[in-house]
Structures are given as structure tokens and as C-alpha cells.
Amino acid sequence: MGRWPEGSAADPEAARERYHSDMRSMRKVLREVIRADLRTAHFGLGIVIVASVIMAFLVGPAAGALLAGAFGALFLGALGVMFIRGIRGPDARRRAYLFTFGWANWV
């Protein structure tokens, strides 16, 4: 069994609150790290378009279409998840777009 920082007179409620506080702060930092904006997502879409065109010239049109189709399917899947979660309209499209192409933040 692990040692409590408070010693043998440890308060389980205080330990639980400390745990929840630490988890909240970690989640907040993680949300800030993975946050993407529309400008970044547009850049990601541009990368996918350029990569699809390059693949179409180097490998063949089917390869370029496959890459573009994979990202299109990812977008439609993310949009479906948004609808299942009850998010509708432009907000659903924006969130699915950010999910699909927001990875360009790390390029």
C-alpha cells in the first residue's frame, strides 16, 4: 500500500479533492495543447489537397482519390458523431472540420 503525504492521519476526502483538482488542471492544459482553430484547419485541408495531387501524379489518380476520399470519410464520420451527440448545423460542420484537418497545428 502506498504512503500518504499526510502520514498515518491521512484524510481520504482531502486526498480525493487533491486528485480531482490535479485532474482538472491536467485536462485544462491538455485542452490548450490540442486546441485548433479554423486557420489551422484550412492549412490542413491545403496539405491534404496538395498531397492528393502529388500522389495522383506520382502514383496514379486512384491513389490521390483514395487519400482525398479517406479524409472525406473521416469528415463525414466526425459529422455523424456530432449529429449523434446532438450538435446540429454550422457548429457541427465546424467541429467536424476542426477534427478532420486541425492536425496541421503540429506540422
Biopython code that builds the backbone (N, CA, C, O; Angstrom):
import numpy as np
from Bio.PDB.StructureBuilder import StructureBuilder

atoms = [
    (1, "MET", "N", (0.833, -1.181, 0.000)),
    (1, "MET", "CA", (0.000, 0.000, 0.000)),
    (1, "MET", "C", (0.887, 1.257, 0.000)),
    (1, "MET", "O", (1.907, 1.305, 0.688)),
    (2, "GLY", "N", (0.492, 2.252, -0.764)),
    (2, "GLY", "CA", (1.289, 3.461, -0.905)),
    (2, "GLY", "C", (1.234, 4.330, 0.340)),
    (2, "GLY", "O", (0.324, 4.210, 1.160)),
    (3, "ARG", "N", (2.212, 5.198, 0.467)),
    (3, "ARG", "CA", (2.261, 6.111, 1.603)),
    (3, "ARG", "C", (1.495, 7.380, 1.261)),
    (3, "ARG", "O", (1.559, 7.878, 0.137)),
    (4, "TRP", "N", (0.785, 7.883, 2.227)),
    (4, "TRP", "CA", (0.071, 9.152, 2.076)),
    (4, "TRP", "C", (1.019, 10.286, 2.415)),
    (4, "TRP", "O", (1.802, 10.160, 3.357)),
    (5, "PRO", "N", (0.976, 11.390, 1.683)),
    (5, "PRO", "CA", (1.846, 12.521, 2.013)),
    (5, "PRO", "C", (1.556, 13.084, 3.403)),
    (5, "PRO", "O", (2.430, 13.675, 4.037)),
    (6, "GLU", "N", (0.324, 12.895, 3.868)),
    (6, "GLU", "CA", (-0.059, 13.442, 5.173)),
    (6, "GLU", "C", (0.352, 12.533, 6.318)),
    (6, "GLU", "O", (0.203, 12.914, 7.479)),
    (7, "GLY", "N", (0.864, 11.344, 6.028)),
    (7, "GLY", "CA", (1.253, 10.406, 7.075)),
    (7, "GLY", "C", (0.112, 9.472, 7.428)),
    (7, "GLY", "O", (-0.796, 9.248, 6.627)),
    (8, "SER", "N", (0.169, 8.927, 8.641)),
    (8, "SER", "CA", (-0.832, 7.938, 9.051)),
    (8, "SER", "C", (-2.191, 8.569, 9.332)),
    (8, "SER", "O", (-3.194, 7.857, 9.368)),
    (9, "ALA", "N", (-2.250, 9.866, 9.530)),
    (9, "ALA", "CA", (-3.516, 10.549, 9.814)),
    (9, "ALA", "C", (-4.079, 11.160, 8.539)),
    (9, "ALA", "O", (-4.594, 12.278, 8.565)),
    (10, "ALA", "N", (-3.988, 10.447, 7.435)),
    (10, "ALA", "CA", (-4.422, 10.964, 6.135)),
    (10, "ALA", "C", (-5.939, 11.099, 6.084)),
    (10, "ALA", "O", (-6.674, 10.264, 6.612)),
    (11, "ASP", "N", (-6.381, 12.150, 5.448)),
    (11, "ASP", "CA", (-7.813, 12.384, 5.256)),
    (11, "ASP", "C", (-8.177, 11.945, 3.842)),
    (11, "ASP", "O", (-7.769, 12.594, 2.878)),
    (12, "PRO", "N", (-8.937, 10.856, 3.693)),
    (12, "PRO", "CA", (-9.280, 10.372, 2.339)),
    (12, "PRO", "C", (-10.035, 11.417, 1.517)),
    (12, "PRO", "O", (-9.865, 11.479, 0.300)),
    (13, "GLU", "N", (-10.849, 12.221, 2.152)),
    (13, "GLU", "CA", (-11.605, 13.241, 1.411)),
    (13, "GLU", "C", (-10.663, 14.317, 0.845)),
    (13, "GLU", "O", (-10.846, 14.783, -0.280)),
    (14, "ALA", "N", (-9.671, 14.697, 1.628)),
    (14, "ALA", "CA", (-8.689, 15.683, 1.152)),
    (14, "ALA", "C", (-7.871, 15.103, 0.001)),
    (14, "ALA", "O", (-7.569, 15.798, -0.969)),
    (15, "ALA", "N", (-7.515, 13.827, 0.117)),
    (15, "ALA", "CA", (-6.762, 13.180, -0.957)),
    (15, "ALA", "C", (-7.600, 13.108, -2.230)),
    (15, "ALA", "O", (-7.085, 13.335, -3.324)),
    (16, "ARG", "N", (-8.871, 12.799, -2.097)),
    (16, "ARG", "CA", (-9.769, 12.729, -3.252)),
    (16, "ARG", "C", (-9.902, 14.099, -3.905)),
    (16, "ARG", "O", (-9.873, 14.209, -5.130)),
    (17, "GLU", "N", (-10.048, 15.144, -3.091)),
    (17, "GLU", "CA", (-10.167, 16.501, -3.636)),
    (17, "GLU", "C", (-8.873, 16.923, -4.336)),
    (17, "GLU", "O", (-8.909, 17.568, -5.384)),
    (18, "ARG", "N", (-7.728, 16.553, -3.745)),
    (18, "ARG", "CA", (-6.449, 16.868, -4.376)),
    (18, "ARG", "C", (-6.326, 16.156, -5.727)),
    (18, "ARG", "O", (-5.844, 16.737, -6.700)),
    (19, "TYR", "N", (-6.762, 14.908, -5.778)),
    (19, "TYR", "CA", (-6.744, 14.143, -7.027)),
    (19, "TYR", "C", (-7.612, 14.818, -8.084)),
    (19, "TYR", "O", (-7.174, 15.016, -9.217)),
    (20, "HIS", "N", (-8.844, 15.171, -7.713)),
    (20, "HIS", "CA", (-9.752, 15.811, -8.675)),
    (20, "HIS", "C", (-9.214, 17.168, -9.133)),
    (20, "HIS", "O", (-9.348, 17.527, -10.303)),
    (21, "SER", "N", (-8.619, 17.905, -8.232)),
    (21, "SER", "CA", (-8.031, 19.195, -8.590)),
    (21, "SER", "C", (-6.882, 19.008, -9.581)),
    (21, "SER", "O", (-6.777, 19.739, -10.566)),
    (22, "ASP", "N", (-6.027, 18.027, -9.314)),
    (22, "ASP", "CA", (-4.918, 17.753, -10.237)),
    (22, "ASP", "C", (-5.437, 17.312, -11.610)),
    (22, "ASP", "O", (-4.903, 17.729, -12.638)),
    (23, "MET", "N", (-6.458, 16.484, -11.626)),
    (23, "MET", "CA", (-7.019, 16.026, -12.896)),
    (23, "MET", "C", (-7.629, 17.184, -13.683)),
    (23, "MET", "O", (-7.469, 17.252, -14.902)),
    (24, "ARG", "N", (-8.327, 18.096, -12.999)),
    (24, "ARG", "CA", (-8.898, 19.260, -13.679)),
    (24, "ARG", "C", (-7.811, 20.121, -14.302)),
    (24, "ARG", "O", (-7.949, 20.572, -15.439)),
    (25, "SER", "N", (-6.737, 20.351, -13.567)),
    (25, "SER", "CA", (-5.671, 21.199, -14.108)),
    (25, "SER", "C", (-4.962, 20.507, -15.273)),
    (25, "SER", "O", (-4.589, 21.169, -16.242)),
    (26, "MET", "N", (-4.769, 19.183, -15.196)),
    (26, "MET", "CA", (-4.148, 18.470, -16.310)),
    (26, "MET", "C", (-5.030, 18.502, -17.554)),
    (26, "MET", "O", (-4.531, 18.688, -18.663)),
    (27, "ARG", "N", (-6.327, 18.324, -17.378)),
    (27, "ARG", "CA", (-7.243, 18.360, -18.523)),
    (27, "ARG", "C", (-7.278, 19.736, -19.158)),
    (27, "ARG", "O", (-7.367, 19.854, -20.380)),
    (28, "LYS", "N", (-7.209, 20.783, -18.340)),
    (28, "LYS", "CA", (-7.202, 22.142, -18.874)),
    (28, "LYS", "C", (-5.964, 22.373, -19.735)),
    (28, "LYS", "O", (-6.060, 22.945, -20.821)),
    (29, "VAL", "N", (-4.812, 21.934, -19.260)),
    (29, "VAL", "CA", (-3.572, 22.074, -20.024)),
    (29, "VAL", "C", (-3.655, 21.270, -21.317)),
    (29, "VAL", "O", (-3.240, 21.750, -22.372)),
    (30, "LEU", "N", (-4.184, 20.059, -21.245)),
    (30, "LEU", "CA", (-4.308, 19.216, -22.433)),
    (30, "LEU", "C", (-5.235, 19.849, -23.473)),
    (30, "LEU", "O", (-4.946, 19.807, -24.669)),
    (31, "ARG", "N", (-6.350, 20.436, -23.018)),
    (31, "ARG", "CA", (-7.256, 21.113, -23.955)),
    (31, "ARG", "C", (-6.554, 22.265, -24.654)),
    (31, "ARG", "O", (-6.775, 22.491, -25.844)),
    (32, "GLU", "N", (-5.712, 22.998, -23.934)),
    (32, "GLU", "CA", (-4.985, 24.103, -24.541)),
    (32, "GLU", "C", (-3.965, 23.605, -25.568)),
    (32, "GLU", "O", (-3.750, 24.245, -26.597)),
    (33, "VAL", "N", (-3.348, 22.475, -25.285)),
    (33, "VAL", "CA", (-2.329, 21.933, -26.187)),
    (33, "VAL", "C", (-2.955, 21.454, -27.490)),
    (33, "VAL", "O", (-2.392, 21.682, -28.560)),
    (34, "ILE", "N", (-4.104, 20.795, -27.420)),
    (34, "ILE", "CA", (-4.687, 20.197, -28.629)),
    (34, "ILE", "C", (-5.694, 21.103, -29.327)),
    (34, "ILE", "O", (-6.330, 20.687, -30.295)),
    (35, "ARG", "N", (-5.845, 22.316, -28.854)),
    (35, "ARG", "CA", (-6.806, 23.232, -29.456)),
    (35, "ARG", "C", (-6.371, 23.613, -30.870)),
    (35, "ARG", "O", (-5.197, 23.885, -31.120)),
    (36, "ALA", "N", (-7.336, 23.628, -31.787)),
    (36, "ALA", "CA", (-7.073, 24.020, -33.176)),
    (36, "ALA", "C", (-8.065, 25.109, -33.569)),
    (36, "ALA", "O", (-9.168, 25.177, -33.025)),
    (37, "ASP", "N", (-7.676, 25.952, -34.504)),
    (37, "ASP", "CA", (-8.578, 26.991, -34.989)),
    (37, "ASP", "C", (-8.835, 26.781, -36.483)),
    (37, "ASP", "O", (-8.233, 25.910, -37.110)),
    (38, "LEU", "N", (-9.729, 27.585, -37.036)),
    (38, "LEU", "CA", (-10.103, 27.422, -38.445)),
    (38, "LEU", "C", (-8.926, 27.670, -39.388)),
    (38, "LEU", "O", (-8.798, 26.994, -40.409)),
    (39, "ARG", "N", (-8.080, 28.619, -39.060)),
    (39, "ARG", "CA", (-6.930, 28.903, -39.914)),
    (39, "ARG", "C", (-6.031, 27.667, -40.023)),
    (39, "ARG", "O", (-5.552, 27.331, -41.106)),
    (40, "THR", "N", (-5.814, 27.011, -38.910)),
    (40, "THR", "CA", (-5.009, 25.795, -38.898)),
    (40, "THR", "C", (-5.685, 24.691, -39.703)),
    (40, "THR", "O", (-5.026, 23.974, -40.456)),
    (41, "ALA", "N", (-6.992, 24.557, -39.545)),
    (41, "ALA", "CA", (-7.731, 23.522, -40.276)),
    (41, "ALA", "C", (-7.693, 23.792, -41.779)),
    (41, "ALA", "O", (-7.593, 22.851, -42.567)),
    (42, "HIS", "N", (-7.771, 25.049, -42.187)),
    (42, "HIS", "CA", (-7.659, 25.379, -43.614)),
    (42, "HIS", "C", (-6.277, 24.967, -44.137)),
    (42, "HIS", "O", (-6.153, 24.457, -45.250)),
    (43, "PHE", "N", (-5.259, 25.194, -43.331)),
    (43, "PHE", "CA", (-3.902, 24.792, -43.713)),
    (43, "PHE", "C", (-3.839, 23.267, -43.864)),
    (43, "PHE", "O", (-3.220, 22.762, -44.800)),
    (44, "GLY", "N", (-4.475, 22.542, -42.951)),
    (44, "GLY", "CA", (-4.518, 21.082, -43.039)),
    (44, "GLY", "C", (-5.227, 20.611, -44.299)),
    (44, "GLY", "O", (-4.772, 19.671, -44.951)),
    (45, "LEU", "N", (-6.338, 21.255, -44.648)),
    (45, "LEU", "CA", (-7.045, 20.925, -45.882)),
    (45, "LEU", "C", (-6.148, 21.179, -47.096)),
    (45, "LEU", "O", (-6.125, 20.384, -48.035)),
    (46, "GLY", "N", (-5.419, 22.283, -47.069)),
    (46, "GLY", "CA", (-4.494, 22.579, -48.165)),
    (46, "GLY", "C", (-3.414, 21.512, -48.307)),
    (46, "GLY", "O", (-3.055, 21.125, -49.419)),
    (47, "ILE", "N", (-2.902, 21.040, -47.175)),
    (47, "ILE", "CA", (-1.891, 19.981, -47.208)),
    (47, "ILE", "C", (-2.470, 18.720, -47.834)),
    (47, "ILE", "O", (-1.815, 18.071, -48.649)),
    (48, "VAL", "N", (-3.700, 18.371, -47.452)),
    (48, "VAL", "CA", (-4.336, 17.168, -47.998)),
    (48, "VAL", "C", (-4.547, 17.316, -49.503)),
    (48, "VAL", "O", (-4.324, 16.364, -50.252)),
    (49, "ILE", "N", (-4.969, 18.486, -49.952)),
    (49, "ILE", "CA", (-5.191, 18.704, -51.388)),
    (49, "ILE", "C", (-3.874, 18.580, -52.152)),
    (49, "ILE", "O", (-3.808, 17.899, -53.176)),
    (50, "VAL", "N", (-2.828, 19.239, -51.652)),
    (50, "VAL", "CA", (-1.525, 19.177, -52.317)),
    (50, "VAL", "C", (-0.997, 17.741, -52.322)),
    (50, "VAL", "O", (-0.486, 17.272, -53.339)),
    (51, "ALA", "N", (-1.118, 17.047, -51.195)),
    (51, "ALA", "CA", (-0.647, 15.661, -51.129)),
    (51, "ALA", "C", (-1.435, 14.763, -52.077)),
    (51, "ALA", "O", (-0.866, 13.859, -52.689)),
    (52, "SER", "N", (-2.746, 15.004, -52.204)),
    (52, "SER", "CA", (-3.563, 14.208, -53.124)),
    (52, "SER", "C", (-3.135, 14.433, -54.569)),
    (52, "SER", "O", (-3.047, 13.484, -55.348)),
    (53, "VAL", "N", (-2.872, 15.673, -54.923)),
    (53, "VAL", "CA", (-2.431, 15.985, -56.290)),
    (53, "VAL", "C", (-1.067, 15.362, -56.568)),
    (53, "VAL", "O", (-0.852, 14.785, -57.634)),
    (54, "ILE", "N", (-0.145, 15.477, -55.614)),
    (54, "ILE", "CA", (1.185, 14.888, -55.801)),
    (54, "ILE", "C", (1.080, 13.376, -55.943)),
    (54, "ILE", "O", (1.728, 12.784, -56.806)),
    (55, "MET", "N", (0.262, 12.747, -55.094)),
    (55, "MET", "CA", (0.092, 11.295, -55.195)),
    (55, "MET", "C", (-0.543, 10.906, -56.526)),
    (55, "MET", "O", (-0.193, 9.882, -57.112)),
    (56, "ALA", "N", (-1.477, 11.728, -57.000)),
    (56, "ALA", "CA", (-2.122, 11.428, -58.284)),
    (56, "ALA", "C", (-1.111, 11.461, -59.421)),
    (56, "ALA", "O", (-1.189, 10.645, -60.339)),
    (57, "PHE", "N", (-0.160, 12.397, -59.372)),
    (57, "PHE", "CA", (0.852, 12.473, -60.423)),
    (57, "PHE", "C", (1.914, 11.391, -60.290)),
    (57, "PHE", "O", (2.332, 10.812, -61.293)),
    (58, "LEU", "N", (2.353, 11.110, -59.078)),
    (58, "LEU", "CA", (3.446, 10.170, -58.878)),
    (58, "LEU", "C", (3.016, 8.708, -58.881)),
    (58, "LEU", "O", (3.703, 7.859, -59.448)),
    (59, "VAL", "N", (1.885, 8.413, -58.251)),
    (59, "VAL", "CA", (1.452, 7.026, -58.102)),
    (59, "VAL", "C", (0.337, 6.689, -59.082)),
    (59, "VAL", "O", (0.351, 5.645, -59.735)),
    (60, "GLY", "N", (-0.612, 7.584, -59.165)),
    (60, "GLY", "CA", (-1.745, 7.362, -60.053)),
    (60, "GLY", "C", (-2.978, 8.065, -59.505)),
    (60, "GLY", "O", (-3.061, 8.359, -58.313)),
    (61, "PRO", "N", (-3.931, 8.333, -60.387)),
    (61, "PRO", "CA", (-5.127, 9.055, -59.951)),
    (61, "PRO", "C", (-5.894, 8.336, -58.843)),
    (61, "PRO", "O", (-6.511, 8.983, -57.996)),
    (62, "ALA", "N", (-5.859, 7.019, -58.845)),
    (62, "ALA", "CA", (-6.585, 6.266, -57.816)),
    (62, "ALA", "C", (-6.001, 6.529, -56.430)),
    (62, "ALA", "O", (-6.741, 6.619, -55.450)),
    (63, "ALA", "N", (-4.674, 6.651, -56.345)),
    (63, "ALA", "CA", (-4.028, 6.900, -55.052)),
    (63, "ALA", "C", (-4.395, 8.281, -54.511)),
    (63, "ALA", "O", (-4.675, 8.439, -53.322)),
    (64, "GLY", "N", (-4.391, 9.273, -55.397)),
    (64, "GLY", "CA", (-4.783, 10.620, -54.976)),
    (64, "GLY", "C", (-6.234, 10.670, -54.535)),
    (64, "GLY", "O", (-6.571, 11.310, -53.538)),
    (65, "ALA", "N", (-7.095, 9.987, -55.288)),
    (65, "ALA", "CA", (-8.512, 9.950, -54.921)),
    (65, "ALA", "C", (-8.725, 9.181, -53.617)),
    (65, "ALA", "O", (-9.605, 9.521, -52.826)),
    (66, "LEU", "N", (-7.924, 8.156, -53.402)),
    (66, "LEU", "CA", (-8.030, 7.380, -52.164)),
    (66, "LEU", "C", (-7.668, 8.228, -50.953)),
    (66, "LEU", "O", (-8.343, 8.172, -49.926)),
    (67, "LEU", "N", (-6.604, 9.013, -51.074)),
    (67, "LEU", "CA", (-6.211, 9.888, -49.968)),
    (67, "LEU", "C", (-7.290, 10.932, -49.687)),
    (67, "LEU", "O", (-7.683, 11.128, -48.537)),
    (68, "ALA", "N", (-7.765, 11.597, -50.733)),
    (68, "ALA", "CA", (-8.818, 12.596, -50.553)),
    (68, "ALA", "C", (-10.095, 11.955, -50.015)),
    (68, "ALA", "O", (-10.772, 12.526, -49.160)),
    (69, "GLY", "N", (-10.415, 10.774, -50.517)),
    (69, "GLY", "CA", (-11.610, 10.070, -50.051)),
    (69, "GLY", "C", (-11.507, 9.644, -48.602)),
    (69, "GLY", "O", (-12.506, 9.648, -47.883)),
    (70, "ALA", "N", (-10.303, 9.275, -48.159)),
    (70, "ALA", "CA", (-10.120, 8.887, -46.759)),
    (70, "ALA", "C", (-10.396, 10.062, -45.832)),
    (70, "ALA", "O", (-11.045, 9.906, -44.798)),
    (71, "PHE", "N", (-9.905, 11.232, -46.203)),
    (71, "PHE", "CA", (-10.173, 12.406, -45.376)),
    (71, "PHE", "C", (-11.640, 12.829, -45.476)),
    (71, "PHE", "O", (-12.219, 13.309, -44.502)),
    (72, "GLY", "N", (-12.232, 12.649, -46.649)),
    (72, "GLY", "CA", (-13.666, 12.925, -46.777)),
    (72, "GLY", "C", (-14.497, 11.996, -45.897)),
    (72, "GLY", "O", (-15.469, 12.422, -45.275)),
    (73, "ALA", "N", (-14.106, 10.724, -45.850)),
    (73, "ALA", "CA", (-14.815, 9.767, -44.999)),
    (73, "ALA", "C", (-14.619, 10.102, -43.525)),
    (73, "ALA", "O", (-15.547, 9.973, -42.726)),
    (74, "LEU", "N", (-13.411, 10.533, -43.166)),
    (74, "LEU", "CA", (-13.164, 10.942, -41.783)),
    (74, "LEU", "C", (-14.044, 12.132, -41.408)),
    (74, "LEU", "O", (-14.604, 12.174, -40.313)),
    (75, "PHE", "N", (-14.162, 13.097, -42.319)),
    (75, "PHE", "CA", (-15.020, 14.252, -42.063)),
    (75, "PHE", "C", (-16.478, 13.821, -41.893)),
    (75, "PHE", "O", (-17.152, 14.266, -40.964)),
    (76, "LEU", "N", (-16.965, 12.958, -42.783)),
    (76, "LEU", "CA", (-18.358, 12.507, -42.679)),
    (76, "LEU", "C", (-18.588, 11.698, -41.404)),
    (76, "LEU", "O", (-19.649, 11.800, -40.789)),
    (77, "GLY", "N", (-17.602, 10.898, -41.005)),
    (77, "GLY", "CA", (-17.715, 10.158, -39.752)),
    (77, "GLY", "C", (-17.768, 11.091, -38.550)),
    (77, "GLY", "O", (-18.574, 10.898, -37.639)),
    (78, "ALA", "N", (-16.911, 12.095, -38.553)),
    (78, "ALA", "CA", (-16.923, 13.070, -37.458)),
    (78, "ALA", "C", (-18.231, 13.856, -37.449)),
    (78, "ALA", "O", (-18.766, 14.170, -36.386)),
    (79, "LEU", "N", (-18.740, 14.168, -38.626)),
    (79, "LEU", "CA", (-20.029, 14.871, -38.706)),
    (79, "LEU", "C", (-21.150, 13.992, -38.169)),
    (79, "LEU", "O", (-22.051, 14.483, -37.490)),
    (80, "GLY", "N", (-21.103, 12.699, -38.465)),
    (80, "GLY", "CA", (-22.090, 11.776, -37.927)),
    (80, "GLY", "C", (-22.043, 11.710, -36.410)),
    (80, "GLY", "O", (-23.080, 11.654, -35.749)),
    (81, "VAL", "N", (-20.838, 11.718, -35.865)),
    (81, "VAL", "CA", (-20.699, 11.710, -34.404)),
    (81, "VAL", "C", (-21.283, 12.980, -33.808)),
    (81, "VAL", "O", (-21.915, 12.936, -32.752)),
    (82, "MET", "N", (-21.080, 14.104, -34.470)),
    (82, "MET", "CA", (-21.650, 15.365, -33.979)),
    (82, "MET", "C", (-23.176, 15.291, -33.949)),
    (82, "MET", "O", (-23.803, 15.738, -32.989)),
    (83, "PHE", "N", (-23.770, 14.726, -34.999)),
    (83, "PHE", "CA", (-25.228, 14.597, -35.028)),
    (83, "PHE", "C", (-25.718, 13.657, -33.938)),
    (83, "PHE", "O", (-26.752, 13.907, -33.319)),
    (84, "ILE", "N", (-24.978, 12.569, -33.699)),
    (84, "ILE", "CA", (-25.367, 11.636, -32.635)),
    (84, "ILE", "C", (-25.299, 12.328, -31.275)),
    (84, "ILE", "O", (-26.136, 12.079, -30.408)),
    (85, "ARG", "N", (-24.308, 13.190, -31.090)),
    (85, "ARG", "CA", (-24.173, 13.918, -29.824)),
    (85, "ARG", "C", (-25.192, 15.034, -29.683)),
    (85, "ARG", "O", (-25.293, 15.648, -28.621)),
    (86, "GLY", "N", (-25.951, 15.307, -30.742)),
    (86, "GLY", "CA", (-26.988, 16.329, -30.674)),
    (86, "GLY", "C", (-26.549, 17.704, -31.124)),
    (86, "GLY", "O", (-27.260, 18.684, -30.904)),
    (87, "ILE", "N", (-25.394, 17.793, -31.748)),
    (87, "ILE", "CA", (-24.878, 19.067, -32.249)),
    (87, "ILE", "C", (-25.289, 19.178, -33.705)),
    (87, "ILE", "O", (-24.999, 18.286, -34.503)),
    (88, "ARG", "N", (-25.958, 20.256, -34.056)),
    (88, "ARG", "CA", (-26.510, 20.401, -35.400)),
    (88, "ARG", "C", (-26.004, 21.675, -36.081)),
    (88, "ARG", "O", (-25.431, 22.559, -35.444)),
    (89, "GLY", "N", (-26.232, 21.741, -37.383)),
    (89, "GLY", "CA", (-25.988, 22.956, -38.163)),
    (89, "GLY", "C", (-24.524, 23.297, -38.354)),
    (89, "GLY", "O", (-23.661, 22.420, -38.391)),
    (90, "PRO", "N", (-24.259, 24.600, -38.474)),
    (90, "PRO", "CA", (-22.889, 25.057, -38.750)),
    (90, "PRO", "C", (-21.892, 24.664, -37.658)),
    (90, "PRO", "O", (-20.718, 24.426, -37.943)),
    (91, "ASP", "N", (-22.357, 24.597, -36.416)),
    (91, "ASP", "CA", (-21.450, 24.217, -35.338)),
    (91, "ASP", "C", (-20.968, 22.780, -35.514)),
    (91, "ASP", "O", (-19.802, 22.483, -35.254)),
    (92, "ALA", "N", (-21.845, 21.896, -35.949)),
    (92, "ALA", "CA", (-21.451, 20.504, -36.196)),
    (92, "ALA", "C", (-20.435, 20.427, -37.326)),
    (92, "ALA", "O", (-19.446, 19.701, -37.223)),
    (93, "ARG", "N", (-20.670, 21.168, -38.402)),
    (93, "ARG", "CA", (-19.725, 21.166, -39.517)),
    (93, "ARG", "C", (-18.372, 21.734, -39.112)),
    (93, "ARG", "O", (-17.329, 21.206, -39.498)),
    (94, "ARG", "N", (-18.390, 22.808, -38.335)),
    (94, "ARG", "CA", (-17.140, 23.428, -37.882)),
    (94, "ARG", "C", (-16.346, 22.473, -37.004)),
    (94, "ARG", "O", (-15.134, 22.339, -37.173)),
    (95, "ARG", "N", (-17.011, 21.813, -36.077)),
    (95, "ARG", "CA", (-16.314, 20.882, -35.186)),
    (95, "ARG", "C", (-15.754, 19.675, -35.953)),
    (95, "ARG", "O", (-14.635, 19.232, -35.693)),
    (96, "ALA", "N", (-16.530, 19.159, -36.882)),
    (96, "ALA", "CA", (-16.048, 18.025, -37.685)),
    (96, "ALA", "C", (-14.863, 18.456, -38.553)),
    (96, "ALA", "O", (-13.906, 17.699, -38.718)),
    (97, "TYR", "N", (-14.923, 19.652, -39.100)),
    (97, "TYR", "CA", (-13.836, 20.190, -39.919)),
    (97, "TYR", "C", (-12.569, 20.360, -39.084)),
    (97, "TYR", "O", (-11.476, 20.001, -39.523)),
    (98, "LEU", "N", (-12.720, 20.908, -37.883)),
    (98, "LEU", "CA", (-11.571, 21.074, -36.999)),
    (98, "LEU", "C", (-10.979, 19.728, -36.595)),
    (98, "LEU", "O", (-9.760, 19.585, -36.499)),
    (99, "PHE", "N", (-11.842, 18.745, -36.359)),
    (99, "PHE", "CA", (-11.354, 17.418, -36.004)),
    (99, "PHE", "C", (-10.590, 16.790, -37.162)),
    (99, "PHE", "O", (-9.539, 16.181, -36.961)),
    (100, "THR", "N", (-11.116, 16.938, -38.367)),
    (100, "THR", "CA", (-10.521, 16.284, -39.532)),
    (100, "THR", "C", (-9.220, 16.939, -39.970)),
    (100, "THR", "O", (-8.274, 16.238, -40.328)),
    (101, "PHE", "N", (-9.150, 18.250, -39.951)),
    (101, "PHE", "CA", (-7.992, 18.941, -40.522)),
    (101, "PHE", "C", (-7.195, 19.766, -39.515)),
    (101, "PHE", "O", (-6.206, 20.395, -39.892)),
    (102, "GLY", "N", (-7.596, 19.779, -38.258)),
    (102, "GLY", "CA", (-6.910, 20.593, -37.247)),
    (102, "GLY", "C", (-5.535, 20.068, -36.862)),
    (102, "GLY", "O", (-4.802, 20.742, -36.139)),
    (103, "TRP", "N", (-5.176, 18.889, -37.327)),
    (103, "TRP", "CA", (-3.864, 18.310, -37.037)),
    (103, "TRP", "C", (-2.729, 19.132, -37.617)),
    (103, "TRP", "O", (-1.579, 18.949, -37.217)),
    (104, "ALA", "N", (-3.013, 20.023, -38.538)),
    (104, "ALA", "CA", (-1.965, 20.828, -39.159)),
    (104, "ALA", "C", (-1.283, 21.744, -38.137)),
    (104, "ALA", "O", (-0.249, 22.344, -38.430)),
    (105, "ASN", "N", (-1.853, 21.847, -36.967)),
    (105, "ASN", "CA", (-1.260, 22.622, -35.886)),
    (105, "ASN", "C", (0.127, 22.109, -35.526)),
    (105, "ASN", "O", (0.954, 22.867, -35.020)),
    (106, "TRP", "N", (0.391, 20.828, -35.783)),
    (106, "TRP", "CA", (1.650, 20.206, -35.402)),
    (106, "TRP", "C", (2.571, 19.973, -36.592)),
    (106, "TRP", "O", (3.571, 19.267, -36.461)),
    (107, "VAL", "N", (2.261, 20.543, -37.739)),
    (107, "VAL", "CA", (3.120, 20.367, -38.916)),
    (107, "VAL", "C", (4.171, 21.462, -38.941)),
    (107, "VAL", "O", (4.999, 21.502, -39.851)),
]
sb = StructureBuilder()
sb.init_structure("model")
sb.init_model(0)
sb.init_chain("A")
sb.init_seg("    ")
for serial, (resi, resn, name, xyz) in enumerate(atoms, 1):
    if name == "N":
        sb.init_residue(resn, " ", resi, " ")
    sb.init_atom(name, np.array(xyz, "f"), 0.0, 1.0, " ", f" {name:<3s}", serial, name[0])
structure = sb.get_structure()
